[in-house]
Each structure stands twice: as structure tokens, then as C-alpha cells.
Amino acid sequence: MGHGIKLDPAVERWAHLRENTHLYYAWNKRNTRRSVFWLAAVPLGLTALAYATQDKWNLAASQTNAQMNNEKSQ
């Protein structure tokens, strides 16, 4: 098995770099910006979204005949 298979050097190089990322990774301006974005901006944005929509809907009401939005009936 495996006879006659042509190995693509570009794919083999990519696989080697992917498996050994920890050896080739270096902190630079681009990596720092991306890391700060994903580690700070995204959680802060999701937290702000959660606080903005808190108590906006009554999901327990979906199992009863009550209104799903928290507006009072007139």
C-alpha cells in the first residue's frame, strides 16, 4: 500500500508547519492585534449584548398563554 502515490512537497511542508506551530510561532504586531481582539473585544462585545437584551423577552411565557415580550397588556 502506498506505492505510486505522489507526495506534494507544498502539502508536506504545510503539514509539517501545522504540526509544529509552537516551534515557529512568534509574537509580532499582527498576532498581538488578533489575540487582543479575540481575547478581549469579543467577550466584551458579547457581554454588552447580553446586558442590552437582559429581561427583554420572557422565554418561560412561551410555555403558557402569557405574552413573550415584557410589555404590559392594556
ZAMI-781411 format. One record per atom (N, C-alpha, C): residue in one letter; x, z, y. Coordinates in Angstrom, 1 decimal. Atoms other than C-alpha are relative to their C-alpha. Layout:
% residues N
A, X, Z, Y
...
//
This chain:
% residues 74
M, 0.8, 0.0, -1.2
M, 0.0, 0.0, 0.0
M, 0.9, 0.0, 1.2
G, -0.8, 0.0, -1.2
G, 1.3, -0.7, 3.5
G, 0.9, -1.2, 0.1
H, -0.9, 1.2, -0.1
H, 3.2, -3.9, 2.6
H, -0.7, -1.1, 0.8
G, 0.5, 1.1, -0.8
G, 2.8, -6.7, 5.0
G, -0.7, 0.4, 1.3
I, 0.6, -0.5, -1.2
I, 1.5, -4.5, 7.8
I, 1.0, -0.1, 1.2
K, -0.9, 0.1, -1.2
K, 3.0, -5.4, 11.2
K, -0.3, 1.2, 0.9
L, 0.1, -1.1, -0.9
L, 3.6, -2.4, 13.4
L, 0.3, -0.5, 1.4
D, -0.1, 0.4, -1.4
D, 3.1, -3.0, 17.1
D, 0.9, 1.1, 0.7
P, -0.9, -1.0, -0.6
P, 6.1, -1.3, 19.0
P, -0.7, 0.7, 1.2
A, 0.6, -0.7, -1.1
A, 3.9, -0.6, 22.0
A, -1.0, 1.1, -0.5
V, 0.9, -1.0, 0.6
V, 1.3, 1.2, 19.9
V, 0.8, 1.2, -0.6
E, -0.8, -1.1, 0.6
E, 4.0, 3.2, 18.1
E, 0.6, 0.8, 1.1
R, -0.5, -0.8, -1.2
R, 5.6, 4.2, 21.5
R, -1.1, 0.8, 0.6
W, 1.1, -0.8, -0.6
W, 2.2, 5.3, 22.8
W, -0.3, 1.2, -0.9
A, 0.3, -1.1, 0.9
A, 1.5, 7.3, 19.7
A, 1.1, 1.1, 0.0
H, -1.0, -1.0, -0.1
H, 4.9, 9.0, 19.9
H, -0.1, 0.8, 1.3
L, 0.1, -0.8, -1.3
L, 4.5, 9.9, 23.6
L, -1.3, 0.9, 0.0
R, 1.2, -0.8, 0.1
R, 0.9, 11.1, 22.9
R, 0.2, 1.3, -0.8
E, -0.3, -1.2, 0.9
E, 2.1, 13.4, 20.1
E, 1.0, 1.0, 0.6
N, -1.1, -0.9, -0.6
N, 5.0, 14.8, 22.2
N, -0.2, 0.1, 1.5
T, 0.3, -0.1, -1.5
T, 3.3, 15.1, 25.6
T, 0.7, 1.2, 0.6
H, -0.6, -1.2, -0.5
H, 4.6, 18.6, 26.0
H, 1.5, -0.2, 0.3
L, -1.5, 0.3, -0.3
L, 8.2, 17.2, 26.0
L, 0.2, -0.8, 1.2
Y, -0.2, 1.0, -1.1
Y, 7.6, 14.5, 28.6
Y, -0.8, 0.4, 1.2
Y, 0.9, -0.3, -1.2
Y, 5.1, 16.2, 31.0
Y, 0.9, 0.7, 1.0
A, -0.7, -0.6, -1.1
A, 6.4, 17.0, 34.4
A, -1.0, 0.3, 1.2
W, 0.8, -0.2, -1.2
W, 4.7, 18.6, 37.4
W, 0.4, -0.8, 1.2
N, -0.3, 0.7, -1.2
N, 4.5, 16.3, 40.3
N, -1.2, 0.0, 0.9
K, 1.1, -0.1, -1.0
K, 2.2, 15.7, 43.3
K, -1.3, -0.4, -0.6
R, 1.2, 0.5, 0.6
R, -0.3, 13.7, 41.3
R, -0.6, 0.9, -1.0
N, 0.4, -1.0, 1.0
N, -0.5, 16.1, 38.4
N, -0.5, 1.3, 0.6
T, 0.4, -1.2, -0.7
T, -0.8, 19.0, 40.7
T, -1.4, -0.1, 0.6
R, 1.3, 0.2, -0.6
R, -3.7, 17.5, 42.6
R, -1.1, -0.1, -1.0
R, 1.1, 0.1, 1.0
R, -5.6, 16.6, 39.5
R, -0.3, 1.3, -0.7
S, 0.2, -1.3, 0.6
S, -5.0, 20.0, 38.0
S, -0.8, 0.9, 0.9
V, 0.7, -0.9, -0.9
V, -6.2, 21.8, 41.1
V, -1.5, -0.5, 0.1
F, 1.4, 0.5, 0.0
F, -9.3, 19.5, 41.2
F, -0.8, 0.5, -1.2
W, 0.7, -0.3, 1.2
W, -10.3, 20.1, 37.6
W, -0.1, 1.6, -0.3
L, 0.0, -1.4, 0.3
L, -9.4, 23.8, 37.5
L, -0.6, 0.9, 1.1
A, 0.6, -0.8, -1.1
A, -10.8, 24.9, 40.9
A, -1.2, -0.7, 0.6
A, 1.1, 0.7, -0.7
A, -13.0, 22.3, 42.6
A, -1.3, -0.2, -0.9
V, 1.1, 0.2, 0.9
V, -15.2, 21.5, 39.6
V, -0.8, 1.3, -0.3
P, 0.7, -1.2, 0.2
P, -16.0, 25.1, 38.7
P, -0.7, 0.6, 1.2
L, 0.6, -0.5, -1.2
L, -16.6, 26.0, 42.3
L, -1.3, -0.8, 0.4
G, 1.1, 0.9, -0.3
G, -18.9, 23.0, 42.7
G, -1.2, 0.3, -0.9
L, 1.1, -0.4, 1.0
L, -20.9, 23.9, 39.5
L, -0.6, 1.4, 0.4
T, 0.5, -1.3, -0.4
T, -21.2, 27.5, 40.7
T, -0.9, -0.1, 1.2
A, 0.8, 0.3, -1.2
A, -22.5, 26.3, 44.1
A, -1.3, -0.6, -0.4
L, 1.2, 0.6, 0.5
L, -25.0, 24.1, 42.3
L, -0.9, 1.0, -0.7
A, 0.8, -1.0, 0.7
A, -26.2, 27.0, 40.1
A, -0.6, 0.9, 1.0
Y, 0.6, -0.8, -1.0
Y, -26.7, 29.2, 43.1
Y, -1.1, -0.7, 0.8
A, 0.9, 0.7, -0.8
A, -28.5, 26.5, 45.0
A, -1.4, -0.2, -0.7
T, 1.2, 0.3, 0.8
T, -31.0, 25.9, 42.2
T, -0.5, 1.3, -0.7
Q, 0.4, -1.2, 0.7
Q, -31.4, 29.5, 41.1
Q, -1.4, 0.3, 0.4
D, 1.4, -0.4, -0.2
D, -35.1, 30.6, 40.8
D, -0.8, -1.2, 0.6
K, 0.7, 1.1, -0.6
K, -36.2, 27.1, 41.8
K, -1.1, -0.4, -1.0
W, 1.0, 0.3, 1.0
W, -38.1, 26.5, 38.5
W, -0.2, 1.2, -0.9
N, 0.4, -1.0, 0.9
N, -39.9, 28.8, 36.2
N, -0.2, -0.6, -1.4
L, 0.0, 0.7, 1.3
L, -39.0, 27.5, 32.8
L, -0.8, 0.7, -1.1
A, 0.8, -0.7, 0.9
A, -40.9, 30.2, 31.0
A, -1.5, -0.5, 0.2
A, 1.4, 0.4, -0.3
A, -44.1, 28.8, 32.6
A, -0.3, -1.3, -0.8
S, 0.3, 1.2, 0.8
S, -43.7, 25.6, 30.5
S, -0.7, 0.3, -1.3
Q, 0.7, -0.4, 1.3
Q, -45.0, 27.5, 27.5
Q, -1.4, 0.6, 0.3
T, 1.3, -0.5, -0.4
T, -48.1, 28.7, 29.4
T, -0.7, -1.0, 0.9
N, 0.7, 0.9, -1.0
N, -50.6, 27.2, 31.8
N, 0.4, 0.2, 1.4
A, -0.4, -0.3, -1.4
A, -48.8, 28.5, 34.8
A, 0.8, -1.1, 0.6
Q, -0.7, 1.0, -0.7
Q, -47.1, 26.4, 37.4
Q, 1.5, 0.1, -0.3
M, -1.4, -0.1, 0.3
M, -43.5, 25.4, 36.6
M, 0.9, 0.2, 1.3
N, -0.7, -0.3, -1.3
N, -42.4, 25.4, 40.3
N, -0.5, 1.3, 0.5
N, 0.3, -1.4, -0.4
N, -42.4, 28.8, 42.0
N, -0.8, 0.0, 1.3
E, 0.9, 0.0, -1.2
E, -44.8, 27.7, 44.8
E, -1.3, 0.7, -0.4
K, 1.3, -0.7, 0.3
K, -47.9, 29.8, 45.1
K, -1.1, -0.9, 0.1
S, 1.2, 0.8, 0.0
S, -51.2, 28.3, 44.4
S, -0.9, 0.4, 1.2
Q, 0.9, -0.3, -1.2
Q, -53.7, 28.0, 47.3
Q, -1.4, 0.1, -0.4
//
